[in-house]
Amino acid sequence: MKKSIFYHAGCPVCISAEHDIVNLIGSENVEIIHLGNEKSKINEAERAGVKSVPALVTPGGNVLHINFGASLEDVRK
């Protein structure tokens, strides 16, 4: 099974959502990408359809934006 990808920027909203996602679907089913630490992954997230973080990209390619922590433009700075 392909993993979901959870993108975040390390803010309190993102960290809270990360914990909830891991508790809901299990750490073995999700790859966590901290865009604040891995800025090289921002373009990948954009290509997947991510507009803001925190966001979960499902194995089927759906993007689930969770709350609003920061836009990708803010993370890029």
Secondary structure, 3 states (H helix, E strand, C coil): CCCEEEEECCCHHHHHHHHHHHHHHCHHHEEEEECCCCHHHHHHHHHHCCCEEEEEECCCCCEEEEEEEEEHHHHHC
